[in-house]
Amino acid sequence: MIMVCSCEEEKANEAKKDNITFIKDFSSYTSCGYKLDVKQTNDLGYILAGCKNDSATLIKVDLFGELMWQKTYGLLDYWGDKSVIQTSDGGYLFATWTGLLKTNSDGEKEWIKKGIEGNQNKYPYYEDIIEHSNGFYYAVGGPVTPSGNASSNGGQALLVKIDNTGNILKTKFFGGECEDDLFRSVIESNDSKLIMVGEKGHGNQNFSCSFNFRYYKDIYIVKTNLNGAVLWQQTHGNEYLEKGTDIVAKETDGYIVVGEKCDHGYNISTCSDRAKVMILEIDENGNSQEQTLLNNLYFFEGGSPISVSNTNNNGYVFVSNHKNQFGTWFYKWGQNESNIDLKINDAGSGGESIEMSEDGGFIIGTSGNIIIKTDQDLNF
């Protein structure tokens, strides 16, 4: 019997043996915005989510970061955060601030879902999306004010459940006592439910809600069942500013949350000097077990991007932007890890996403239209 192996299969087999690393600039493939999300695909290549000509675009590359195809779609997208995953049917699901896009494995459009349930003209401001082990998709975002909700002072965090044909099955809103509540990340919990992390507004001294609402927030963590019913919710923070940006499960019970903190003392102009990365370890009920603060985070009023991933040694790694060195900040830690703290110029401008790749390295999307593939020690 003669076994025939395609070139792509040979490349994939070699990739499992060797740590392939690269840095690639995709500015010439995008003409709006500057943020890229990237995930590894079943063929060990990668799928990138960006925007081109004020529309959502997907870029498929091989395991070396070389272009395979690019497709642009009729979904408005010229700024903001984005998220893309490969779905269990081999296709792709793209979430952005205006809606959702589903394609097949070749990037051909299957469906687009704009706006929120009952109002295509109201933007959901999606930040993240997953496919749950139950086969449904869950997207999170905000802030959104539900139509006809007079009790809400401002935007609420959003959770949407979608089937594989694009039908919206559930739309749930959370928070809303003050302005600008939102979820930035969602994962399947250790017991197969849902956990979302984001930010929730609070008051300023004698005011129940603050006019400068982006500077008076807590980390907001909510666990729900698979239809969005709240099982528990927790806020973590003080009277100033904390925001949650991403979450991963620990090897044992509990979760690691990353976010930002600024103890501005009611002088919001000082956050450019006081902003820190906050690493929050929580138990299965959302209670704080340990906090770590790292100085010199680059501060952005709308939220500094910080993304976290597990490592293959049961540790963790985040990417963000360091204020003293324009570029991308890599930080790895854990009981079985050698701590690594790198600030690298000419490697994008902060980390939009990070995911452990099949070879134990990491694939990183940045705020500078650049993607980076590292080995497990963050070399590239």
C-alpha positions as CSV (number, residue, x, y, z in Angstrom):
1,M,0.0,0.0,0.0
2,I,1.3,3.4,-1.0
3,M,0.5,6.3,1.4
4,V,0.2,9.7,-0.2
5,C,0.5,12.8,2.1
6,S,-0.4,16.3,0.9
7,C,2.1,19.2,1.3
8,E,-0.2,20.7,3.9
9,E,-0.3,17.5,5.9
10,E,3.5,17.3,5.8
11,K,3.8,20.9,7.0
12,A,1.3,20.2,9.8
13,N,3.2,17.1,10.9
14,E,6.5,19.0,10.9
15,A,4.8,21.8,12.9
16,K,4.0,19.4,15.7
17,K,7.7,18.5,16.0
18,D,9.1,22.0,15.7
19,N,8.3,25.3,17.2
20,I,7.5,27.5,14.3
21,T,7.8,31.2,15.1
22,F,7.1,34.4,13.1
23,I,5.9,38.0,13.3
24,K,3.7,39.2,10.4
25,D,2.3,42.6,9.5
26,F,-1.2,42.5,7.9
27,S,-1.6,46.2,7.5
28,S,-1.7,45.8,3.7
29,Y,-4.7,43.5,4.1
30,T,-6.7,45.9,6.3
31,S,-7.8,49.4,5.5
32,C,-9.6,50.4,8.7
33,G,-9.1,49.9,12.4
34,Y,-5.9,48.4,13.8
35,K,-7.0,45.4,15.9
36,L,-6.6,41.7,14.9
37,D,-8.0,38.7,16.7
38,V,-6.3,35.4,15.8
39,K,-7.0,31.7,16.6
40,Q,-5.4,28.5,15.5
41,T,-7.3,26.3,13.1
42,N,-7.7,22.6,12.7
43,D,-5.0,22.5,9.9
44,L,-2.6,24.2,12.4
45,G,-2.8,27.4,10.4
46,Y,-4.6,30.5,11.7
47,I,-7.7,32.6,11.2
48,L,-7.6,36.4,11.6
49,A,-10.5,38.7,12.2
50,G,-10.1,42.4,11.1
51,C,-11.7,45.0,8.9
52,K,-11.3,46.2,5.4
53,N,-13.2,49.0,3.6
54,D,-15.3,49.5,6.7
55,S,-16.5,45.9,6.6
56,A,-15.6,42.7,8.5
57,T,-12.8,40.6,6.9
58,L,-11.4,37.2,7.6
59,I,-7.9,36.3,6.7
60,K,-6.8,32.6,6.5
61,V,-3.0,31.9,6.8
62,D,-1.0,28.7,7.0
63,L,1.1,27.5,9.9
64,F,3.9,29.8,8.7
65,G,1.6,32.9,8.6
66,E,1.5,32.9,4.8
67,L,-1.7,34.1,3.2
68,M,-4.1,31.4,1.9
69,W,-7.2,33.5,1.4
70,Q,-9.0,36.7,2.4
71,K,-12.8,37.4,2.3
72,T,-14.7,40.6,3.1
73,Y,-18.4,40.6,4.1
74,G,-21.4,42.8,4.3
75,L,-21.1,43.4,8.0
76,L,-20.2,47.0,9.1
77,D,-16.9,47.0,11.0
78,Y,-14.4,49.9,11.1
79,W,-13.3,50.0,14.7
80,G,-13.6,48.2,18.0
81,D,-12.8,44.8,19.4
82,K,-13.5,41.5,17.5
83,S,-13.4,37.8,18.2
84,V,-13.2,34.8,15.8
85,I,-13.4,31.1,16.5
86,Q,-13.4,28.0,14.3
87,T,-16.6,26.1,14.9
88,S,-17.0,22.3,15.2
89,D,-18.3,22.1,11.6
90,G,-15.0,23.5,10.4
91,G,-16.4,27.0,9.6
92,Y,-15.7,30.3,11.3
93,L,-17.7,32.6,13.6
94,F,-16.9,36.3,13.7
95,A,-18.3,38.6,16.4
96,T,-17.9,42.4,16.2
97,W,-19.6,45.5,17.5
98,T,-22.4,45.4,14.9
99,G,-23.2,41.7,14.9
100,L,-22.2,38.1,14.0
101,L,-21.0,36.4,10.9
102,K,-20.8,32.7,10.2
103,T,-18.9,31.1,7.3
104,N,-18.0,27.7,6.0
105,S,-14.4,26.4,6.1
106,D,-13.6,28.2,2.9
107,G,-14.8,31.5,4.2
108,E,-18.0,31.6,2.2
109,K,-20.8,33.4,4.1
110,E,-23.5,31.2,5.6
111,W,-25.4,33.9,7.6
112,I,-25.1,37.3,9.2
113,K,-27.0,38.4,12.3
114,K,-27.0,42.2,12.8
115,G,-27.9,44.2,15.9
116,I,-29.7,42.6,18.8
117,E,-32.9,40.6,19.1
118,G,-35.8,42.7,17.8
119,N,-33.7,45.7,16.7
120,Q,-31.1,45.3,13.9
121,N,-30.2,49.0,14.3
122,K,-29.1,48.7,17.9
123,Y,-25.5,47.6,18.2
124,P,-24.5,44.7,20.5
125,Y,-20.9,45.7,20.8
126,Y,-19.8,42.1,21.0
127,E,-16.4,41.5,22.6
128,D,-16.1,37.7,22.7
129,I,-17.8,34.5,21.5
130,I,-17.4,30.7,22.2
131,E,-18.9,27.5,21.0
132,H,-20.0,25.6,24.1
133,S,-19.8,21.8,24.4
134,N,-23.6,21.7,24.1
135,G,-23.2,22.9,20.5
136,F,-24.6,26.4,20.9
137,Y,-22.8,29.7,20.5
138,Y,-22.6,32.3,23.2
139,A,-21.6,35.9,22.5
140,V,-21.0,38.7,25.1
141,G,-20.6,42.4,24.9
142,G,-22.3,45.7,25.7
143,P,-23.1,48.3,26.8
144,V,-26.6,48.0,25.5
145,T,-29.8,49.6,26.8
146,P,-32.7,47.2,26.3
147,S,-35.6,48.7,24.3
148,G,-38.4,50.0,26.7
149,N,-36.3,49.4,29.8
150,A,-36.9,52.7,31.7
151,S,-35.3,51.3,34.9
152,S,-31.9,51.2,33.4
153,N,-29.7,54.3,33.9
154,G,-27.3,53.2,31.1
155,G,-25.9,50.4,29.1
156,Q,-26.0,46.9,30.3
157,A,-23.8,43.9,29.8
158,L,-25.1,41.4,27.2
159,L,-25.2,37.6,26.8
160,V,-26.7,36.1,23.6
161,K,-27.3,32.4,22.9
162,I,-27.3,31.4,19.2
163,D,-27.9,28.1,17.3
164,N,-25.8,27.0,14.4
165,T,-28.2,28.5,11.8
166,G,-28.1,32.0,13.4
167,N,-31.3,31.9,15.4
168,I,-31.1,34.0,18.5
169,L,-32.4,31.7,21.3
170,K,-31.8,33.9,24.4
171,T,-30.8,37.5,25.0
172,K,-29.9,38.5,28.6
173,F,-28.9,41.8,30.1
174,F,-26.9,42.3,33.3
175,G,-26.1,45.3,35.5
176,G,-27.3,48.7,34.4
177,E,-27.6,50.6,37.7
178,C,-25.0,53.0,36.3
179,E,-23.5,53.6,32.8
180,D,-21.4,51.4,30.6
181,D,-21.6,47.9,32.0
182,L,-20.2,45.3,29.7
183,F,-18.7,41.8,29.4
184,R,-15.3,41.4,27.7
185,S,-14.8,37.6,27.9
186,V,-16.9,34.4,28.3
187,I,-15.7,30.8,28.9
188,E,-17.3,27.5,29.6
189,S,-17.0,26.9,33.3
190,N,-15.4,23.9,35.0
191,D,-18.9,22.4,35.5
192,S,-20.0,23.2,31.9
193,K,-22.0,26.4,32.7
194,L,-21.0,29.9,31.6
195,I,-18.7,32.5,33.3
196,M,-18.4,36.1,32.0
197,V,-16.0,38.8,33.1
198,G,-16.1,42.5,32.4
199,E,-16.8,45.8,34.2
200,K,-19.6,47.3,36.2
201,G,-20.1,51.0,37.0
202,H,-20.5,52.4,40.5
203,G,-20.8,55.7,42.3
204,N,-18.4,58.6,43.0
205,Q,-18.3,59.8,46.6
206,N,-21.8,61.2,47.3
207,F,-23.1,60.4,43.8
208,S,-24.8,57.0,43.2
209,C,-23.4,57.0,39.7
210,S,-20.5,59.0,38.3
211,F,-20.5,61.4,35.4
212,N,-16.9,60.2,34.5
213,F,-18.3,56.6,34.4
214,R,-15.3,55.1,32.7
215,Y,-13.2,55.9,35.8
216,Y,-15.5,54.4,38.4
217,K,-15.9,50.7,37.9
218,D,-15.5,47.3,39.4
219,I,-14.4,44.0,37.9
220,Y,-17.7,42.2,37.2
221,I,-17.9,38.4,37.1
222,V,-21.2,36.5,36.5
223,K,-21.9,32.8,36.4
224,T,-25.1,31.6,34.6
225,N,-26.7,28.5,33.5
226,L,-26.9,27.7,29.8
227,N,-29.9,30.0,29.3
228,G,-28.4,33.0,31.1
229,A,-30.1,32.6,34.5
230,V,-27.7,34.0,37.1
231,L,-26.1,31.4,39.5
232,W,-23.9,34.0,41.2
233,Q,-22.4,37.4,40.5
234,Q,-19.5,39.1,42.1
235,T,-17.8,42.5,41.9
236,H,-14.2,43.1,42.9
237,G,-12.8,46.6,43.4
238,N,-12.7,49.7,45.6
239,E,-14.1,53.2,45.2
240,Y,-11.9,53.9,42.1
241,L,-11.3,51.9,38.9
242,E,-11.0,48.2,38.2
243,K,-11.9,46.5,35.0
244,G,-11.9,42.8,34.0
245,T,-10.7,41.9,30.5
246,D,-10.2,38.1,30.3
247,I,-10.5,34.8,32.2
248,V,-9.2,31.3,32.0
249,A,-9.8,28.2,34.1
250,K,-7.1,26.9,36.5
251,E,-5.9,23.4,36.4
252,T,-7.7,22.7,39.6
253,D,-10.9,24.5,40.9
254,G,-11.1,28.2,40.2
255,Y,-10.1,30.8,37.6
256,I,-7.6,33.4,36.8
257,V,-9.0,36.8,35.8
258,V,-6.8,39.6,34.3
259,G,-7.8,43.3,34.2
260,E,-6.7,46.8,35.1
261,K,-6.6,48.9,38.2
262,C,-6.2,52.6,38.8
263,D,-6.3,54.0,42.4
264,H,-6.7,57.6,41.1
265,G,-7.9,59.1,44.4
266,Y,-10.7,61.0,42.5
267,N,-8.2,62.6,40.2
268,I,-8.8,60.7,37.0
269,S,-6.0,62.4,35.1
270,T,-3.5,60.4,37.2
271,C,-4.4,57.1,35.6
272,S,-1.8,57.4,32.9
273,D,0.8,57.1,35.7
274,R,-1.1,54.8,38.1
275,A,-2.6,52.1,35.9
276,K,-1.6,48.6,36.8
277,V,-2.3,45.1,35.5
278,M,-4.4,43.2,38.1
279,I,-4.2,39.4,38.3
280,L,-7.2,38.1,40.3
281,E,-7.4,34.4,41.4
282,I,-11.0,33.4,42.3
283,D,-12.6,30.2,43.5
284,E,-15.6,28.4,42.0
285,N,-18.0,30.9,43.6
286,G,-16.2,34.0,42.4
287,N,-14.5,34.8,45.7
288,S,-11.1,36.5,45.6
289,Q,-8.3,34.2,46.8
290,E,-5.2,36.2,45.7
291,Q,-4.4,39.4,43.9
292,T,-1.3,40.5,42.1
293,L,-0.6,44.0,40.8
294,L,2.0,44.9,38.1
295,N,3.0,48.5,37.6
296,N,3.3,50.5,34.4
297,L,0.3,49.4,32.3
298,Y,-0.4,51.7,29.4
299,F,-3.7,53.4,30.2
300,F,-6.5,53.8,27.7
301,E,-9.8,55.3,28.8
302,G,-11.9,52.9,26.9
303,G,-10.1,49.9,28.4
304,S,-6.5,48.7,28.0
305,P,-6.4,45.4,26.2
306,I,-5.1,42.5,28.3
307,S,-5.5,38.9,27.2
308,V,-4.6,35.7,29.1
309,S,-3.9,32.1,28.2
310,N,-3.0,28.9,30.0
311,T,0.4,27.4,29.3
312,N,1.3,23.7,28.9
313,N,3.0,23.7,32.3
314,N,-0.2,24.7,34.1
315,G,0.9,28.3,34.2
316,Y,-0.4,31.5,32.6
317,V,0.7,34.2,30.2
318,F,-0.8,37.6,29.4
319,V,-0.2,40.1,26.7
320,S,-0.8,43.8,27.0
321,N,0.9,47.2,26.4
322,H,3.6,48.6,28.7
323,K,3.5,52.4,29.2
324,N,7.2,52.9,29.1
325,Q,8.0,50.9,26.0
326,F,5.6,51.2,23.1
327,G,5.0,47.7,21.8
328,T,3.7,44.4,23.3
329,W,4.2,43.3,26.9
330,F,4.5,39.6,27.6
331,Y,4.3,38.2,31.1
332,K,4.3,34.5,32.0
333,W,4.1,33.0,35.5
334,G,3.1,29.9,37.4
335,Q,4.3,27.4,40.0
336,N,5.9,25.2,37.2
337,E,7.0,28.1,35.0
338,S,10.0,30.3,34.8
339,N,8.7,33.8,35.1
340,I,9.1,35.9,32.0
341,D,8.6,39.6,31.8
342,L,9.2,41.0,28.3
343,K,8.5,44.4,26.7
344,I,9.2,44.3,23.0
345,N,9.2,47.2,20.5
346,D,8.2,46.7,16.8
347,A,5.8,43.9,17.8
348,G,2.4,45.5,17.5
349,S,1.1,47.9,20.2
350,G,-0.4,45.7,22.9
351,G,-2.0,42.3,22.9
352,E,-5.6,41.9,21.7
353,S,-5.6,38.1,22.1
354,I,-3.3,35.2,23.0
355,E,-3.9,31.5,22.7
356,M,-1.7,28.5,23.3
357,S,-0.9,26.7,20.0
358,E,-0.7,23.0,19.3
359,D,3.1,23.0,19.8
360,G,3.0,24.6,23.2
361,G,3.8,28.1,21.9
362,F,1.5,31.0,21.6
363,I,-0.4,32.9,18.8
364,I,-1.0,36.5,19.5
365,G,-3.1,39.2,17.9
366,T,-2.1,42.8,18.5
367,S,-3.4,46.3,18.3
368,G,-1.1,47.1,15.4
369,N,-2.3,44.8,12.7
370,I,0.5,42.4,13.6
371,I,0.3,38.7,14.6
372,I,3.1,37.0,16.5
373,K,3.8,33.2,16.8
374,T,6.1,32.4,19.7
375,D,7.6,29.2,21.2
376,Q,6.7,28.2,24.7
377,D,9.3,30.6,26.1
378,L,7.9,33.6,24.1
379,N,10.7,33.7,21.6
380,F,10.0,34.6,18.0
